[in-house]
Amino acid sequence: MTDIENTRSNSYFQDTPLQLKELFSILWKGKILIIMIAAVSFIIAAIGALNSPDLYRSSAILNVVERGGGGNITSAAISFAGLSVAQKGVKGPRYVNTVRSRAFFKHLVETDEDFLPALMAAQRYDKKSEKLIYDSSYDVVNKKWLAEKPHYLEAYYYYIQQMGIVFHRDRNIIDISIEHISPFAARDMVESIIFKADTMLRTLDLEVSSESLAYLTKAIPNTQQIAIRGAMNEMVMSQLETQMMASIGPTYIIQVVDPPFVPLYRFAPNRTFRSLSAGVVGLVFGIVFILLRHFLKPYIASNKKD
């Protein structure tokens, strides 16, 4: 575009000030097109929302039990060195990181045979029978995969998308939830995660504690210095406390304050909001389109004449 054409274009827009009455007149003339664009956007969004399955969210509240040495001798060793370390607040993040880890998810799908099919093969939820309907890749009667079983790393992506877990340090509690097309499956999946993670950490701490006790039991008789033997005895007491806490009670690191439930109402999608939002976007798009067409039409016509 030449300088003359640029000058002509700028002068055209500068010499035609836009008044509110004129703007309303332009929009009124194109009202049918604006309404049609908004209506089409609304209808498309409504159809998409109606075809989207209902999602139910089940959640639970867990209290973190901050007792014991956590299955390691780090705190005792640091205390012996003349330093101090605060153990409180360690188990909450540890539990959360475990639940979010790939290693735990692999353990979860290997020990809970219903978790992976509910995550990867669920097709729809039948409200009348209150049963989860699976697709053709899984035989629910014989609990057998008819197609290739999904790899746990592939399924982990969907697990992280549907599962939410947050540790609130100030209240020392954990919120955990899962979204699923079946309210019963959502409840069962949350319950499985809670207890499988706790059991996994219990087993790990018992193994580490047993190894630590075996080493300390052999090392103490061979230690001559009284101060060192006293510190090692403290380590033994810490490991015995861990053994005790890991061997009693239904749970180890967490206590279930508010257990997972079967939700009565869907969590998503918000079909009304999606449809109205699409209608508003279509309305704005229609207004912009009408204004651009009106003001660019004379400019395009003048360029064609030249």
BAZASE-234848 format. One line per 10 residues: their letters; for each residue x, y, z of N, C-alpha, C. Coordinates in steps of 0.02 Angstrom, whole numbers, padded with zeros to 5 digits, m for minus. Layout:
a> X,Y,Z,X,Y,Z,X,Y,Z ~ ... .
REM end
This chain:
mtdientrsn> 00043,m00059,00000,00000,00000,00000,00045,00062,00000 ~ 00029,00111,m00045,00069,00173,m00052,00051,00222,00003 ~ 00093,00276,00007,00080,00328,00057,00014,00364,00043 ~ m00001,00372,m00022,m00064,00406,m00040,m00124,00365,m00016 ~ m00120,00298,m00025,m00175,00255,m00004,m00182,00255,00072 ~ m00124,00256,00108,m00126,00259,00181,m00159,00323,00205 ~ m00140,00379,00171,m00169,00444,00189,m00244,00445,00178 ~ m00264,00415,00121,m00335,00413,00104,m00373,00371,00155 ~ m00344,00314,00176,m00376,00270,00224,m00384,00304,00292 ~ m00330,00337,00314,m00332,00370,00379,m00382,00428,00378 .
syfqdtplql> m00383,00466,00323,m00428,00523,00318,m00500,00500,00317 ~ m00511,00440,00288,m00580,00415,00285,m00607,00402,00355 ~ m00567,00367,00397,m00589,00351,00464,m00591,00413,00509 ~ m00546,00460,00498,m00545,00520,00539,m00603,00567,00523 ~ m00624,00567,00460,m00676,00613,00439,m00746,00586,00450 ~ m00751,00525,00477,m00817,00496,00489,m00823,00477,00562 ~ m00834,00527,00606,m00841,00513,00678,m00902,00470,00691 ~ m00893,00423,00738,m00945,00375,00754,m00988,00402,00811 ~ m01054,00408,00799,m01100,00431,00850,m01141,00371,00876 ~ m01165,00378,00937,m01202,00323,00969,m01265,00305,00929 .
kelfsilwkg> m01299,00356,00904,m01360,00344,00865,m01344,00306,00802 ~ m01288,00324,00770,m01267,00290,00708,m01248,00218,00723 ~ m01212,00209,00779,m01192,00141,00798,m01253,00097,00810 ~ m01302,00124,00846,m01362,00085,00859,m01399,00068,00794 ~ m01399,00117,00748,m01432,00106,00684,m01399,00050,00644 ~ m01332,00050,00646,m01294,m00003,00610,m01310,m00071,00639 ~ m01309,m00075,00705,m01323,m00139,00738,m01395,m00162,00728 ~ m01440,m00114,00727,m01511,m00131,00717,m01523,m00160,00648 ~ m01489,m00133,00599,m01496,m00159,00531,m01469,m00230,00525 ~ m01417,m00244,00565,m01388,m00312,00561,m01410,m00357,00618 .
kiliimiaav> m01467,m00339,00649,m01490,m00377,00708,m01505,m00450,00693 ~ m01532,m00463,00634,m01549,m00532,00617,m01487,m00576,00614 ~ m01434,m00550,00582,m01372,m00588,00576,m01340,m00597,00645 ~ m01342,m00545,00687,m01314,m00550,00754,m01350,m00603,00795 ~ m01417,m00602,00791,m01456,m00651,00828,m01443,m00721,00802 ~ m01436,m00728,00738,m01423,m00795,00709,m01356,m00822,00733 ~ m01304,m00779,00733,m01237,m00802,00756,m01240,m00822,00829 ~ m01273,m00781,00870,m01279,m00797,00941,m01318,m00861,00952 ~ m01372,m00869,00914,m01414,m00929,00922,m01377,m00992,00901 ~ m01340,m00988,00845,m01302,m01046,00823,m01249,m01065,00875 .
sfiiaaigal> m01214,m01016,00903,m01164,m01029,00955,m01196,m01061,01015 ~ m01254,m01035,01035,m01290,m01062,01093,m01312,m01134,01081 ~ m01339,m01148,01022,m01364,m01215,01006,m01307,m01265,01003 ~ m01252,m01246,00971,m01195,m01292,00966,m01168,m01309,01036 ~ m01161,m01257,01078,m01136,m01268,01146,m01185,m01310,01187 ~ m01250,m01299,01177,m01300,m01337,01214,m01299,m01410,01194 ~ m01292,m01423,01129,m01289,m01492,01106,m01227,m01527,01134 ~ m01170,m01491,01132,m01109,m01519,01160,m01115,m01532,01234 ~ m01147,m01487,01271,m01155,m01495,01343,m01202,m01553,01359 ~ m01255,m01561,01320,m01302,m01615,01332,m01271,m01683,01317 .
nspdlyrssa> m01224,m01686,01271,m01191,m01748,01254,m01132,m01764,01301 ~ m01113,m01715,01342,m01059,m01727,01390,m01087,m01766,01450 ~ m01052,m01818,01472,m01077,m01858,01528,m01074,m01820,01594 ~ m01119,m01837,01639,m01117,m01808,01706,m01055,m01832,01743 ~ m01023,m01787,01780,m00966,m01805,01821,m00984,m01795,01894 ~ m00967,m01844,01935,m00980,m01841,02007,m00913,m01837,02043 ~ m00912,m01797,02096,m00850,m01790,02135,m00862,m01816,02206 ~ m00821,m01865,02224,m00820,m01889,02293,m00756,m01867,02326 ~ m00760,m01848,02389,m00701,m01821,02424,m00698,m01847,02495 ~ m00641,m01836,02527,m00632,m01857,02596,m00583,m01808,02629 .
ilnvverggg> m00587,m01804,02695,m00543,m01762,02734,m00503,m01807,02781 ~ m00437,m01800,02779,m00392,m01842,02818,m00352,m01800,02867 ~ m00345,m01825,02927,m00302,m01793,02976,m00235,m01829,02977 ~ m00180,m01791,02976,m00114,m01820,02976,m00091,m01833,03047 ~ m00071,m01894,03060,m00048,m01914,03127,00027,m01902,03131 ~ 00047,m01850,03167,00118,m01833,03172,00148,m01863,03235 ~ 00156,m01929,03233,00187,m01963,03290,00240,m02011,03264 ~ 00288,m02027,03306,00339,m02075,03286,00393,m02043,03246 ~ 00442,m02082,03230,00502,m02057,03194,00496,m02062,03120 ~ 00441,m02089,03095,00432,m02091,03023,00473,m02145,02989 .
gnitsaaisf> 00501,m02192,03027,00536,m02248,02995,00606,m02232,02974 ~ 00639,m02180,03001,00708,m02166,02984,00744,m02141,03046 ~ 00809,m02138,03043,00850,m02118,03100,00882,m02050,03088 ~ 00856,m02014,03039,00886,m01949,03024,00880,m01901,03082 ~ 00821,m01897,03114,00811,m01850,03168,00856,m01865,03227 ~ 00865,m01930,03243,00908,m01949,03298,00980,m01932,03284 ~ 01002,m01943,03223,01071,m01927,03205,01084,m01852,03208 ~ 01035,m01812,03187,01044,m01740,03189,01045,m01715,03261 ~ 01002,m01744,03304,01001,m01725,03374,01067,m01742,03407 ~ 01096,m01798,03390,01160,m01819,03418,01216,m01770,03398 .
aglsvaqkgv> 01209,m01741,03338,01259,m01693,03314,01251,m01625,03346 ~ 01202,m01615,03390,01194,m01552,03424,01147,m01505,03389 ~ 01111,m01529,03338,01064,m01487,03302,00993,m01509,03320 ~ 00946,m01474,03293,00876,m01493,03305,00838,m01489,03240 ~ 00788,m01531,03233,00748,m01532,03172,00675,m01544,03192 ~ 00630,m01509,03160,00559,m01516,03174,00529,m01570,03129 ~ 00506,m01625,03160,00478,m01679,03121,00406,m01666,03102 ~ 00373,m01622,03142,00302,m01610,03129,00292,m01576,03061 ~ 00244,m01600,03023,00231,m01571,02958,00264,m01608,02902 ~ 00303,m01661,02918,00338,m01699,02866,00293,m01751,02834 .
kgpryvntvr> 00252,m01783,02875,00212,m01839,02850,00158,m01818,02802 ~ 00130,m01758,02811,00078,m01735,02765,00102,m01729,02693 ~ 00156,m01691,02681,00183,m01687,02613,00206,m01755,02587 ~ 00232,m01797,02632,00255,m01863,02611,00196,m01904,02585 ~ 00141,m01901,02620,00081,m01939,02599,00056,m01913,02532 ~ 00052,m01847,02525,00028,m01816,02463,00073,m01835,02404 ~ 00138,m01829,02414,00186,m01846,02360,00182,m01920,02342 ~ 00168,m01962,02391,00160,m02033,02376,00099,m02045,02333 ~ 00042,m02015,02351,m00020,m02024,02312,m00011,m01999,02240 ~ 00028,m01947,02230,00038,m01919,02164,00093,m01953,02124 .
sraffkhlve> 00127,m02000,02153,00185,m02031,02121,00164,m02087,02072 ~ 00206,m02098,02022,00193,m02152,01975,00203,m02220,02007 ~ 00250,m02224,02054,00263,m02287,02089,00201,m02309,02128 ~ 00169,m02262,02162,00109,m02280,02199,00053,m02300,02152 ~ 00044,m02262,02096,m00010,m02279,02050,00000,m02349,02021 ~ 00062,m02367,02007,00075,m02435,01983,00056,m02486,02036 ~ 00074,m02472,02098,00055,m02516,02154,m00021,m02519,02161 ~ m00054,m02463,02151,m00127,m02459,02159,m00163,m02503,02108 ~ m00144,m02497,02045,m00179,m02535,01993,m00161,m02609,01995 ~ m00105,m02626,02026,m00085,m02696,02032,m00121,m02730,02091 .
tdedflpalm> m00138,m02692,02142,m00170,m02721,02201,m00246,m02712,02202 ~ m00272,m02665,02163,m00344,m02654,02158,m00365,m02667,02085 ~ m00394,m02725,02073,m00409,m02745,02005,m00466,m02705,01974 ~ m00505,m02669,02014,m00561,m02630,01987,m00542,m02558,01970 ~ m00484,m02536,01993,m00467,m02466,01986,m00452,m02448,01912 ~ m00409,m02486,01880,m00390,m02472,01811,m00449,m02477,01762 ~ m00491,m02528,01766,m00550,m02530,01722,m00597,m02470,01732 ~ m00608,m02451,01795,m00651,m02393,01809,m00621,m02329,01781 ~ m00555,m02326,01779,m00521,m02266,01755,m00518,m02263,01679 ~ m00505,m02321,01647,m00490,m02321,01575,m00544,m02353,01531 .
aaqrydkkse> m00588,m02394,01559,m00637,m02429,01517,m00709,m02409,01531 ~ m00719,m02361,01576,m00788,m02340,01592,m00819,m02304,01532 ~ m00878,m02325,01512,m00912,m02295,01454,m00969,m02249,01475 ~ m01012,m02272,01520,m01067,m02232,01544,m01093,m02260,01610 ~ m01135,m02219,01643,m01164,m02241,01707,m01239,m02248,01699 ~ m01265,m02306,01717,m01337,m02320,01714,m01368,m02301,01781 ~ m01407,m02246,01782,m01435,m02221,01844,m01489,m02268,01872 ~ m01524,m02303,01829,m01577,m02347,01853,m01549,m02407,01892 ~ m01499,m02439,01863,m01469,m02497,01896,m01412,m02478,01942 ~ m01391,m02414,01938,m01335,m02388,01978,m01272,m02429,01965 .
kliydssydv> m01262,m02446,01902,m01203,m02485,01883,m01163,m02448,01830 ~ m01098,m02461,01831,m01052,m02432,01782,m01048,m02478,01722 ~ m01061,m02450,01663,m01058,m02488,01601,m00989,m02478,01570 ~ m00956,m02534,01554,m00888,m02532,01525,m00892,m02540,01449 ~ m00840,m02517,01416,m00837,m02524,01343,m00815,m02595,01325 ~ m00807,m02607,01259,m00794,m02675,01235,m00724,m02699,01251 ~ m00681,m02657,01279,m00612,m02678,01293,m00606,m02717,01359 ~ m00661,m02717,01398,m00656,m02749,01464,m00717,m02791,01479 ~ m00705,m02852,01503,m00759,m02898,01522,m00766,m02894,01598 ~ m00819,m02860,01620,m00828,m02848,01692,m00848,m02911,01729 .
vnkkwlaekp> m00880,m02959,01696,m00902,m03020,01728,m00842,m03062,01748 ~ m00797,m03072,01701,m00737,m03113,01714,m00677,m03071,01736 ~ m00688,m03004,01741,m00634,m02958,01760,m00572,m02971,01718 ~ m00582,m02965,01652,m00529,m02981,01605,m00528,m02929,01548 ~ m00468,m02908,01529,m00461,m02862,01473,m00465,m02900,01408 ~ m00512,m02879,01364,m00520,m02911,01299,m00472,m02881,01248 ~ m00455,m02819,01258,m00404,m02787,01215,m00339,m02782,01256 ~ m00290,m02749,01227,m00226,m02741,01263,m00237,m02699,01326 ~ m00212,m02724,01381,m00219,m02689,01445,m00181,m02623,01443 ~ m00212,m02568,01462,m00176,m02503,01461,m00115,m02504,01506 .
hyleayyyyi> m00062,m02474,01482,m00001,m02469,01522,m00013,m02420,01579 ~ 00018,m02434,01636,00004,m02391,01694,00028,m02320,01683 ~ 00080,m02309,01642,00103,m02241,01628,00053,m02203,01585 ~ 00020,m02239,01541,m00034,m02208,01500,m00093,m02190,01544 ~ m00112,m02235,01589,m00169,m02223,01633,m00153,m02171,01686 ~ m00089,m02162,01703,m00070,m02114,01755,m00091,m02044,01736 ~ m00089,m02027,01672,m00109,m01960,01649,m00182,m01947,01667 ~ m00226,m01996,01657,m00297,m01988,01673,m00308,m01987,01748 ~ m00268,m02025,01784,m00271,m02027,01857,m00257,m01958,01887 ~ m00204,m01926,01862,m00186,m01860,01888,m00238,m01807,01869 .
qqmgivfhrd> m00269,m01815,01810,m00319,m01767,01788,m00383,m01772,01831 ~ m00402,m01831,01852,m00464,m01842,01888,m00457,m01838,01964 ~ m00395,m01847,01989,m00384,m01848,02061,m00356,m01782,02084 ~ m00380,m01758,02141,m00353,m01697,02171,m00336,m01709,02244 ~ m00277,m01685,02265,m00257,m01694,02335,m00217,m01633,02357 ~ m00234,m01607,02416,m00203,m01546,02442,m00190,m01555,02517 ~ m00130,m01535,02538,m00113,m01537,02609,m00116,m01466,02637 ~ m00157,m01457,02690,m00163,m01392,02723,m00120,m01394,02786 ~ m00062,m01362,02782,m00014,m01366,02836,m00039,m01333,02900 ~ m00077,m01278,02893,m00100,m01243,02953,m00149,m01284,02994 .
rniidisieh> m00190,m01325,02960,m00239,m01367,02995,m00217,m01440,03001 ~ m00162,m01456,02967,m00133,m01523,02968,m00182,m01575,02942 ~ m00218,m01558,02888,m00265,m01604,02858,m00252,m01609,02783 ~ m00279,m01662,02753,m00273,m01674,02682,m00342,m01680,02652 ~ m00354,m01643,02598,m00415,m01650,02559,m00399,m01691,02497 ~ m00438,m01743,02484,m00428,m01785,02426,m00495,m01797,02392 ~ m00495,m01798,02325,m00557,m01806,02288,m00543,m01838,02221 ~ m00597,m01865,02191,m00593,m01893,02123,m00659,m01878,02087 ~ m00653,m01863,02023,m00712,m01852,01981,m00721,m01912,01934 ~ m00783,m01935,01928,m00797,m01994,01887,m00869,m01992,01864 .
ispfaardmv> m00884,m02029,01810,m00952,m02029,01784,m00998,m02070,01829 ~ m00970,m02112,01872,m01011,m02150,01919,m00998,m02125,01990 ~ m01050,m02107,02027,m01039,m02084,02096,m01013,m02140,02142 ~ m01033,m02202,02128,m01009,m02258,02169,m00936,m02273,02154 ~ m00918,m02270,02090,m00848,m02281,02073,m00803,m02226,02101 ~ m00828,m02164,02101,m00789,m02109,02130,m00776,m02121,02204 ~ m00828,m02143,02241,m00820,m02158,02312,m00769,m02214,02323 ~ m00776,m02268,02284,m00732,m02326,02292,m00659,m02309,02275 ~ m00650,m02268,02225,m00582,m02250,02204,m00547,m02207,02256 ~ m00583,m02160,02285,m00554,m02119,02339,m00536,m02162,02398 .
esiifkadtm> m00580,m02207,02416,m00567,m02252,02473,m00507,m02296,02460 ~ m00501,m02321,02400,m00444,m02364,02383,m00378,m02325,02387 ~ m00378,m02264,02361,m00317,m02224,02363,m00295,m02211,02435 ~ m00344,m02192,02477,m00328,m02175,02546,m00293,m02232,02582 ~ m00322,m02291,02580,m00296,m02347,02620,m00237,m02382,02586 ~ m00235,m02382,02519,m00177,m02412,02485,m00114,m02371,02498 ~ m00120,m02305,02497,m00062,m02262,02509,m00038,m02269,02581 ~ m00086,m02271,02628,m00067,m02278,02698,m00033,m02346,02711 ~ m00061,m02399,02681,m00032,m02465,02689,00038,m02469,02658 ~ 00046,m02437,02600,00111,m02437,02567,00164,m02404,02610 .
lrtldlevss> 00148,m02346,02640,00195,m02311,02682,00207,m02349,02747 ~ 00156,m02381,02773,00164,m02422,02834,00214,m02479,02821 ~ 00205,m02514,02765,00250,m02570,02748,00322,m02546,02737 ~ 00328,m02490,02703,00395,m02463,02690,00430,m02444,02755 ~ 00394,m02411,02800,00424,m02390,02863,00441,m02449,02908 ~ 00400,m02501,02906,00415,m02561,02945,00478,m02595,02920 ~ 00486,m02597,02854,00546,m02628,02825,00609,m02588,02844 ~ 00605,m02522,02835,00663,m02480,02852,00678,m02483,02926 ~ 00626,m02482,02967,00636,m02485,03039,00667,m02551,03061 ~ 00645,m02607,03031,00673,m02672,03048,00747,m02676,03029 .
eslayltkai> 00764,m02649,02971,00835,m02648,02951,00876,m02604,02998 ~ 00848,m02548,03019,00883,m02503,03065,00894,m02537,03133 ~ 00843,m02571,03157,00849,m02605,03222,00900,m02661,03218 ~ 00900,m02698,03163,00949,m02752,03156,01021,m02725,03157 ~ 01031,m02670,03123,01098,m02639,03121,01118,m02613,03191 ~ 01072,m02576,03224,01088,m02547,03289,01100,m02601,03342 ~ 01062,m02655,03338,01070,m02710,03386,01140,m02740,03381 ~ 01166,m02745,03321,01234,m02771,03312,01287,m02720,03329 ~ 01272,m02656,03316,01323,m02604,03324,01333,m02581,03396 ~ 01280,m02583,03437,01284,m02558,03506,01335,m02596,03548 .
pntqqiairg> 01336,m02663,03547,01385,m02699,03589,01458,m02684,03570 ~ 01469,m02665,03507,01537,m02651,03484,01557,m02579,03494 ~ 01513,m02539,03523,01528,m02468,03534,01550,m02457,03606 ~ 01609,m02427,03615,01637,m02419,03681,01618,m02353,03714 ~ 01612,m02300,03675,01598,m02234,03704,01525,m02231,03729 ~ 01519,m02208,03791,01453,m02207,03824,01405,m02159,03789 ~ 01432,m02100,03767,01389,m02051,03735,01360,m02078,03670 ~ 01402,m02112,03632,01378,m02139,03568,01328,m02195,03580 ~ 01341,m02237,03631,01294,m02290,03646,01227,m02262,03669 ~ 01229,m02207,03707,01166,m02176,03728,01126,m02150,03669 .
amnemvmsql> 01162,m02118,03621,01127,m02093,03562,01098,m02150,03521 ~ 01135,m02205,03516,01110,m02262,03478,01050,m02295,03512 ~ 01050,m02295,03579,00992,m02320,03615,00930,m02278,03602 ~ 00940,m02211,03595,00885,m02167,03578,00858,m02184,03508 ~ 00904,m02201,03463,00883,m02220,03396,00843,m02285,03399 ~ 00863,m02331,03441,00826,m02394,03448,00755,m02380,03474 ~ 00750,m02336,03523,00684,m02318,03550,00640,m02287,03496 ~ 00671,m02245,03454,00633,m02213,03400,00607,m02265,03350 ~ 00649,m02315,03334,00628,m02366,03288,00575,m02412,03318 ~ 00581,m02426,03383,00530,m02466,03417,00463,m02430,03418 .
etqmmasigp> 00466,m02363,03426,00404,m02324,03424,00372,m02328,03355 ~ 00414,m02324,03303,00389,m02331,03236,00357,m02399,03225 ~ 00390,m02452,03249,00363,m02519,03243,00296,m02525,03278 ~ 00290,m02494,03336,00227,m02498,03373,00172,m02461,03336 ~ 00186,m02400,03314,00134,m02360,03281,00113,m02391,03214 ~ 00160,m02426,03181,00144,m02457,03117,00107,m02523,03125 ~ 00106,m02549,03186,00076,m02614,03197,00007,m02611,03229 ~ m00014,m02552,03250,m00079,m02546,03283,m00124,m02498,03243 ~ m00188,m02506,03251,m00236,m02460,03219,m00248,m02477,03147 ~ m00306,m02456,03121,m00323,m02469,03051,m00282,m02428,03002 .
tyiiqvvdpp> m00258,m02370,03024,m00218,m02328,02980,m00154,m02308,03017 ~ m00105,m02284,02978,m00039,m02270,03006,m00022,m02196,03006 ~ m00021,m02165,02947,m00002,m02095,02941,m00063,m02049,02945 ~ m00120,m02073,02923,m00180,m02030,02920,m00236,m02060,02961 ~ m00282,m02016,02982,m00346,m02036,03012,m00402,m02005,02970 ~ m00451,m02045,02952,m00505,m02022,02910,m00554,m01982,02953 ~ m00557,m01916,02942,m00603,m01873,02978,m00672,m01873,02946 ~ m00672,m01864,02880,m00735,m01865,02842,m00726,m01915,02785 ~ m00756,m01975,02790,m00744,m02028,02741,m00774,m02011,02673 ~ m00749,m02044,02620,m00777,m02033,02553,m00850,m02053,02551 .
fvplyrfapn> m00889,m02019,02509,m00961,m02028,02506,m00984,m02037,02434 ~ m01046,m02061,02427,m01076,m02066,02361,m01114,m02001,02348 ~ m01090,m01959,02301,m01124,m01894,02289,m01193,m01903,02259 ~ m01239,m01860,02280,m01307,m01863,02255,m01315,m01825,02189 ~ m01278,m01771,02181,m01286,m01728,02123,m01221,m01723,02085 ~ m01227,m01710,02021,m01168,m01705,01978,m01127,m01643,01996 ~ m01063,m01648,01985,m01017,m01593,01995,m01008,m01552,01931 ~ m01008,m01586,01875,m00999,m01555,01810,m01033,m01600,01759 ~ m01047,m01574,01698,m01035,m01505,01676,m01092,m01458,01695 ~ m01076,m01393,01698,m01126,m01342,01708,m01154,m01323,01640 .
rtfrslsagv> m01205,m01358,01619,m01231,m01350,01551,m01260,m01281,01539 ~ m01294,m01253,01587,m01324,m01187,01578,m01270,m01134,01568 ~ m01218,m01138,01609,m01164,m01089,01604,m01128,m01095,01537 ~ m01115,m01156,01516,m01080,m01166,01452,m01121,m01140,01393 ~ m01186,m01153,01394,m01228,m01132,01338,m01235,m01055,01337 ~ m01247,m01025,01395,m01254,m00952,01398,m01188,m00918,01380 ~ m01133,m00945,01402,m01068,m00916,01386,m01056,m00917,01311 ~ m01072,m00973,01279,m01064,m00978,01207,m01111,m00928,01172 ~ m01172,m00920,01198,m01218,m00872,01168,m01192,m00801,01173 ~ m01162,m00782,01230,m01134,m00715,01239,m01075,m00705,01192 .
vglvfgivfi> m01032,m00755,01186,m00975,m00750,01140,m00999,m00741,01069 ~ m01050,m00780,01049,m01078,m00772,00982,m01109,m00704,00971 ~ m01141,m00676,01023,m01170,m00609,01018,m01116,m00556,01007 ~ m01062,m00561,01046,m01007,m00513,01038,m00975,m00520,00969 ~ m00965,m00582,00948,m00935,m00593,00882,m00980,m00564,00827 ~ m01046,m00573,00833,m01091,m00546,00783,m01089,m00470,00781 ~ m01086,m00437,00838,m01082,m00364,00840,m01018,m00339,00807 ~ m00962,m00371,00825,m00898,m00351,00795,m00899,m00362,00720 ~ m00928,m00417,00699,m00930,m00432,00628,m00971,m00380,00589 ~ m01028,m00361,00617,m01071,m00312,00584,m01036,m00244,00579 .
llrhflkpyi> m01002,m00223,00632,m00967,m00159,00632,m00909,m00159,00582 ~ m00871,m00212,00582,m00815,m00216,00535,m00840,m00217,00463 ~ m00892,m00253,00451,m00919,m00256,00383,m00943,m00187,00360 ~ m00975,m00150,00405,m01002,m00084,00387,m00946,m00034,00372 ~ m00895,m00032,00414,m00843,00019,00405,m00790,00001,00355 ~ m00781,m00063,00342,m00731,m00084,00293,m00759,m00088,00223 ~ m00825,m00094,00217,m00855,m00101,00151,m00842,m00040,00106 ~ m00851,00023,00128,m00836,00080,00085,m00761,00085,00068 ~ m00719,00067,00116,m00647,00070,00104,m00626,00019,00051 ~ m00654,m00041,00055,m00638,m00093,00005,m00665,m00073,m00063 .
asnkkd> m00725,m00043,m00064,m00754,m00022,m00128,m00713,00033,m00159 ~ m00687,00081,m00120,m00646,00135,m00147,m00580,00109,m00175 ~ m00552,00058,m00144,m00490,00029,m00169,m00501,m00008,m00235 ~ m00560,m00039,m00242,m00574,m00074,m00305,m00580,m00024,m00362 ~ m00610,00034,m00350,m00617,00085,m00402,m00549,00110,m00425 ~ m00503,00117,m00376,m00436,00141,m00394,m00396,00088,m00430 .
REM end
